[in-house]
Amino acid sequence: MGEVFISYARPTQALAEQVERALIAAGHVAWRDSALPAHRAYSDVIEERLLEASAVIVLWSKDAVRSEWVRSEANKGRELGKLVQASLDRTPPPMPFDQLHCVDLEGGPSNSEGWRKVLESVADLAGGAAATPLLASNHALPPARRSHDRLLAVLPFENLSGDPEFAYFSDGVADEILHAIIKTTGLRVIARSSSFQLRGEAKAPANVAHQLKATHMLDGTVRRGGGRVRVTAELVECETQTLLWGDRFDSELTDILALQDEIAEAVATALRTTFAARETRAIDPVAYDLYLRARELDSSKLGYDIPVLEEVTSIDPDFLPAWEGLALSYATKGRWNADASVAADWRAKMDRAVEQALAIDPRSSGARIAQSMMMPTCGAFLETERLVAEALNYSPIEAFALVAASSTAAAVGRNGVAFAYGRKAYEADPLHLLTVGWYGALLATTGRTHEAAAHFDAAIERWPDDGFIRITALGKDLETLDWARFARHARHPGNLGIYGPWRDLLVQAESDLRNWNPEIAARSLAQERAILSATGTIRISPLGHMVRLGLRDEVFQMIDEASFDHLFTPNGRLLAGEVTLALLFEPAARSMQEDPRFVRLCARLGFCSYWLETGRWPDCVAETAPFYDFRSLAEAEARRLPPPG
């Protein structure tokens, strides 16, 4: 969003308001806590805004130094590399913020020298020079669009080779140009999985702007003949439909990566943005063809075409995208396989692929995401966060990395942060089935039920036969007990593929919940106790609903009897049919969270130790406040019952 977050102590509110007005006059978007919505938890909104801000201005004062909220906000700004410090009364920043420069802003923005330094820092963090100040008139012009507001859509290039088989090759050329632009420029770029859905007449600039919110589009053609390739490319401003730049490029096919870099450099120059050259090398054309075919999969399949990618790496052992694709595919297979021995085999394959990817490029984002996916379900929260943070550092606008960051936050109960990352992923890739489904789920999880319903309606209308979208919508209908929507989504006759068994489970759960009576309650309890007797552990997913419908004491009794030690082992997984422990922190489990015994379960799963060590507490701290002191109980449980390992 590019906002500037303002942190301050309440006694200095008047000066904070002056800073806010001065930022707006300078062409920036400012945010402070006066804009907090009444229906949202304070901590949720603050963390989301800090995450999304381009800069965090902390206004230190003698009162701010004593404020835990200001210190916390300053620490988040420092962690994110966005911190700008100013002192309103010459009070120095406390440790460890005293190690960073702090501007003297005594007297507020009227301190011209201090304010100039603040604006320079904000502009630098925002990615360009400060915007032109608004004109002092009753009808002020809007600020000029800043360079960091540009959003580029790279469209699929047209195949002019006369052979339909080369259509995938044309897409591949455009895709590699897209990634070269991301890696060598400061541009924000719509992900391929969204922009490549616009073809033919849908490429009209007005439609590109409407569908993708893009300000600019790069389109072109590819003509391949023998061992040579000719690429033409055009850069268009969507709003004015103005051709900003166009050129033609010829190359030997073996030099395709160098050609893509040349085009990326030309686009960067055309948009007057900074770029840096990257090292290029020749690639085997056969391996490149196979790679392009391997990734053309729909959402009913998990990962890339593994046998084809394995062939690619045998032909060209130094082709990084193929190794990253293999690592992610192996990790996906292992993550969703409840058989521990099979999961371990996939883990071994993933480790080898990760080793190869990191040997080629130590900055490989895909390798780190794959590793994070295969972390133990419990006991490795910090390590998972480290891997995902490194992946984001190297690929900050990659939708897959943003979804990984979002799901990592959700897994430890931080749904507000998960939503912020999920929204960024959706904005970066608004037509990708993964980001669309995940964002819809987060809308429902964070209480935006009407937005979630509209979001899923639009998604199902666009992809009526996609299993992932429909099964995600079905799960959220069940969570919100929206029986009419559930029935409508469940009646769809289409084949859900790999998601079919999940639909059957959800339909059975819906029937039980809707017709809940003592007989169904006894049957459900007997079913879960049978699983406990056979495995020594229990399923997490039905517990919230069971508590919600009157089996509170019975559920917590089973929890006390169950073992969770297996979740801390290297390949520890949930029981078959379960996906994530994040279900414990969703609305369906609210009745469970309101019981103090819930904290004991959290301690046994390693959550309390993590929260205590990091200070990153779950959203349910605020939600359970009317019932008990969550933090105090979590601290006591963490000391009393440290997790396994």
ChimeraX attribute file (.defattr): number of C-alpha atoms within 10 A of each C-alpha:
attribute: neighborCount
match mode: 1-to-1
recipient: residues
	/A:1	11
	/A:2	17
	/A:3	18
	/A:4	27
	/A:5	27
	/A:6	24
	/A:7	26
	/A:8	26
	/A:9	20
	/A:10	11
	/A:11	12
	/A:12	17
	/A:13	13
	/A:14	11
	/A:15	18
	/A:16	22
	/A:17	15
	/A:18	15
	/A:19	21
	/A:20	21
	/A:21	15
	/A:22	19
	/A:23	21
	/A:24	17
	/A:25	17
	/A:26	17
	/A:27	18
	/A:28	24
	/A:29	17
	/A:30	20
	/A:31	20
	/A:32	17
	/A:33	14
	/A:34	8
	/A:35	8
	/A:36	13
	/A:37	10
	/A:38	7
	/A:39	7
	/A:40	12
	/A:41	15
	/A:42	14
	/A:43	17
	/A:44	20
	/A:45	18
	/A:46	18
	/A:47	17
	/A:48	17
	/A:49	23
	/A:50	25
	/A:51	20
	/A:52	18
	/A:53	23
	/A:54	24
	/A:55	26
	/A:56	29
	/A:57	23
	/A:58	26
	/A:59	30
	/A:60	31
	/A:61	22
	/A:62	17
	/A:63	14
	/A:64	24
	/A:65	19
	/A:66	13
	/A:67	15
	/A:68	11
	/A:69	16
	/A:70	20
	/A:71	21
	/A:72	13
	/A:73	22
	/A:74	27
	/A:75	15
	/A:76	17
	/A:77	23
	/A:78	16
	/A:79	10
	/A:80	15
	/A:81	13
	/A:82	24
	/A:83	25
	/A:84	26
	/A:85	25
	/A:86	25
	/A:87	22
	/A:88	24
	/A:89	16
	/A:90	15
	/A:91	18
	/A:92	20
	/A:93	24
	/A:94	13
	/A:95	10
	/A:96	9
	/A:97	16
	/A:98	11
	/A:99	9
	/A:100	13
	/A:101	13
	/A:102	23
	/A:103	21
	/A:104	23
	/A:105	25
	/A:106	18
	/A:107	14
	/A:108	22
	/A:109	21
	/A:110	13
	/A:111	12
	/A:112	12
	/A:113	12
	/A:114	19
	/A:115	21
	/A:116	13
	/A:117	17
	/A:118	22
	/A:119	19
	/A:120	14
	/A:121	19
	/A:122	24
	/A:123	18
	/A:124	15
	/A:125	20
	/A:126	22
	/A:127	17
	/A:128	14
	/A:129	16
	/A:130	18
	/A:131	17
	/A:132	15
	/A:133	18
	/A:134	16
	/A:135	13
	/A:136	9
	/A:137	7
	/A:138	6
	/A:139	8
	/A:140	10
	/A:141	11
	/A:142	11
	/A:143	16
	/A:144	13
	/A:145	11
	/A:146	17
	/A:147	18
	/A:148	15
	/A:149	16
	/A:150	17
	/A:151	19
	/A:152	27
	/A:153	27
	/A:154	26
	/A:155	25
	/A:156	28
	/A:157	26
	/A:158	22
	/A:159	21
	/A:160	17
	/A:161	17
	/A:162	11
	/A:163	9
	/A:164	10
	/A:165	10
	/A:166	18
	/A:167	17
	/A:168	17
	/A:169	23
	/A:170	23
	/A:171	21
	/A:172	19
	/A:173	21
	/A:174	26
	/A:175	23
	/A:176	17
	/A:177	24
	/A:178	25
	/A:179	19
	/A:180	21
	/A:181	26
	/A:182	21
	/A:183	18
	/A:184	17
	/A:185	19
	/A:186	17
	/A:187	22
	/A:188	19
	/A:189	23
	/A:190	29
	/A:191	29
	/A:192	22
	/A:193	17
	/A:194	21
	/A:195	26
	/A:196	20
	/A:197	14
	/A:198	18
	/A:199	13
	/A:200	9
	/A:201	8
	/A:202	12
	/A:203	18
	/A:204	15
	/A:205	21
	/A:206	17
	/A:207	15
	/A:208	22
	/A:209	20
	/A:210	13
	/A:211	15
	/A:212	21
	/A:213	18
	/A:214	25
	/A:215	20
	/A:216	25
	/A:217	25
	/A:218	21
	/A:219	18
	/A:220	21
	/A:221	20
	/A:222	26
	/A:223	19
	/A:224	21
	/A:225	13
	/A:226	7
	/A:227	10
	/A:228	14
	/A:229	19
	/A:230	18
	/A:231	24
	/A:232	17
	/A:233	20
	/A:234	16
	/A:235	24
	/A:236	21
	/A:237	20
	/A:238	22
	/A:239	14
	/A:240	11
	/A:241	14
	/A:242	12
	/A:243	13
	/A:244	13
	/A:245	16
	/A:246	17
	/A:247	13
	/A:248	13
	/A:249	14
	/A:250	16
	/A:251	16
	/A:252	16
	/A:253	20
	/A:254	17
	/A:255	18
	/A:256	24
	/A:257	20
	/A:258	19
	/A:259	22
	/A:260	23
	/A:261	23
	/A:262	16
	/A:263	23
	/A:264	24
	/A:265	22
	/A:266	18
	/A:267	24
	/A:268	19
	/A:269	14
	/A:270	13
	/A:271	16
	/A:272	10
	/A:273	16
	/A:274	12
	/A:275	18
	/A:276	12
	/A:277	13
	/A:278	10
	/A:279	8
	/A:280	13
	/A:281	11
	/A:282	13
	/A:283	17
	/A:284	15
	/A:285	16
	/A:286	11
	/A:287	20
	/A:288	20
	/A:289	15
	/A:290	19
	/A:291	25
	/A:292	19
	/A:293	16
	/A:294	20
	/A:295	16
	/A:296	10
	/A:297	12
	/A:298	11
	/A:299	15
	/A:300	13
	/A:301	11
	/A:302	16
	/A:303	20
	/A:304	23
	/A:305	19
	/A:306	18
	/A:307	10
	/A:308	19
	/A:309	25
	/A:310	20
	/A:311	15
	/A:312	24
	/A:313	20
	/A:314	12
	/A:315	17
	/A:316	17
	/A:317	16
	/A:318	18
	/A:319	22
	/A:320	21
	/A:321	16
	/A:322	29
	/A:323	28
	/A:324	25
	/A:325	26
	/A:326	30
	/A:327	31
	/A:328	27
	/A:329	22
	/A:330	27
	/A:331	28
	/A:332	21
	/A:333	19
	/A:334	26
	/A:335	26
	/A:336	17
	/A:337	19
	/A:338	18
	/A:339	15
	/A:340	15
	/A:341	12
	/A:342	13
	/A:343	22
	/A:344	18
	/A:345	14
	/A:346	21
	/A:347	25
	/A:348	14
	/A:349	17
	/A:350	27
	/A:351	19
	/A:352	13
	/A:353	25
	/A:354	25
	/A:355	16
	/A:356	21
	/A:357	28
	/A:358	18
	/A:359	13
	/A:360	15
	/A:361	13
	/A:362	12
	/A:363	16
	/A:364	21
	/A:365	25
	/A:366	27
	/A:367	29
	/A:368	26
	/A:369	26
	/A:370	29
	/A:371	20
	/A:372	24
	/A:373	20
	/A:374	27
	/A:375	23
	/A:376	21
	/A:377	23
	/A:378	25
	/A:379	22
	/A:380	16
	/A:381	20
	/A:382	13
	/A:383	14
	/A:384	22
	/A:385	16
	/A:386	13
	/A:387	22
	/A:388	26
	/A:389	20
	/A:390	17
	/A:391	26
	/A:392	21
	/A:393	13
	/A:394	15
	/A:395	19
	/A:396	15
	/A:397	21
	/A:398	22
	/A:399	27
	/A:400	22
	/A:401	25
	/A:402	27
	/A:403	24
	/A:404	26
	/A:405	26
	/A:406	27
	/A:407	23
	/A:408	23
	/A:409	23
	/A:410	26
	/A:411	21
	/A:412	25
	/A:413	25
	/A:414	22
	/A:415	27
	/A:416	26
	/A:417	28
	/A:418	28
	/A:419	26
	/A:420	24
	/A:421	25
	/A:422	29
	/A:423	25
	/A:424	22
	/A:425	28
	/A:426	25
	/A:427	19
	/A:428	25
	/A:429	25
	/A:430	23
	/A:431	24
	/A:432	20
	/A:433	21
	/A:434	19
	/A:435	24
	/A:436	22
	/A:437	22
	/A:438	22
	/A:439	28
	/A:440	27
	/A:441	24
	/A:442	25
	/A:443	20
	/A:444	21
	/A:445	24
	/A:446	17
	/A:447	15
	/A:448	13
	/A:449	18
	/A:450	10
	/A:451	13
	/A:452	23
	/A:453	19
	/A:454	12
	/A:455	18
	/A:456	22
	/A:457	17
	/A:458	12
	/A:459	20
	/A:460	17
	/A:461	9
	/A:462	11
	/A:463	14
	/A:464	14
	/A:465	15
	/A:466	20
	/A:467	22
	/A:468	23
	/A:469	24
	/A:470	23
	/A:471	20
	/A:472	18
	/A:473	28
	/A:474	25
	/A:475	18
	/A:476	24
	/A:477	23
	/A:478	21
	/A:479	19
	/A:480	15
	/A:481	15
	/A:482	13
	/A:483	15
	/A:484	10
	/A:485	16
	/A:486	21
	/A:487	15
	/A:488	10
	/A:489	18
	/A:490	18
	/A:491	8
	/A:492	12
	/A:493	8
	/A:494	12
	/A:495	11
	/A:496	19
	/A:497	13
	/A:498	14
	/A:499	17
	/A:500	15
	/A:501	12
	/A:502	17
	/A:503	20
	/A:504	12
	/A:505	11
	/A:506	19
	/A:507	18
	/A:508	11
	/A:509	16
	/A:510	22
	/A:511	12
	/A:512	15
	/A:513	18
	/A:514	11
	/A:515	10
	/A:516	13
	/A:517	12
	/A:518	10
	/A:519	9
	/A:520	14
	/A:521	17
	/A:522	11
	/A:523	13
	/A:524	17
	/A:525	16
	/A:526	12
	/A:527	12
	/A:528	18
	/A:529	20
	/A:530	13
	/A:531	14
	/A:532	18
	/A:533	13
	/A:534	10
	/A:535	12
	/A:536	14
	/A:537	21
	/A:538	24
	/A:539	18
	/A:540	17
	/A:541	20
	/A:542	18
	/A:543	24
	/A:544	24
	/A:545	21
	/A:546	21
	/A:547	21
	/A:548	15
	/A:549	14
	/A:550	14
	/A:551	18
	/A:552	17
	/A:553	12
	/A:554	14
	/A:555	20
	/A:556	19
	/A:557	12
	/A:558	17
	/A:559	22
	/A:560	12
	/A:561	12
	/A:562	17
	/A:563	16
	/A:564	19
	/A:565	16
	/A:566	17
	/A:567	19
	/A:568	20
	/A:569	17
	/A:570	17
	/A:571	21
	/A:572	22
	/A:573	26
	/A:574	24
	/A:575	18
	/A:576	11
	/A:577	14
	/A:578	16
	/A:579	14
	/A:580	15
	/A:581	19
	/A:582	18
	/A:583	20
	/A:584	24
	/A:585	22
	/A:586	22
	/A:587	18
	/A:588	24
	/A:589	21
	/A:590	18
	/A:591	18
	/A:592	23
	/A:593	24
	/A:594	18
	/A:595	17
	/A:596	16
	/A:597	16
	/A:598	18
	/A:599	23
	/A:600	22
	/A:601	18
	/A:602	19
	/A:603	24
	/A:604	22
	/A:605	23
	/A:606	23
	/A:607	26
	/A:608	28
	/A:609	22
	/A:610	19
	/A:611	20
	/A:612	15
	/A:613	11
	/A:614	9
	/A:615	10
	/A:616	13
	/A:617	20
	/A:618	25
	/A:619	21
	/A:620	19
	/A:621	17
	/A:622	16
	/A:623	15
	/A:624	17
	/A:625	12
	/A:626	10
	/A:627	11
	/A:628	14
	/A:629	13
	/A:630	22
	/A:631	19
	/A:632	10
	/A:633	16
	/A:634	23
	/A:635	16
	/A:636	14
	/A:637	19
	/A:638	23
	/A:639	13
	/A:640	11
	/A:641	14
	/A:642	15
	/A:643	20
	/A:644	15
	/A:645	8
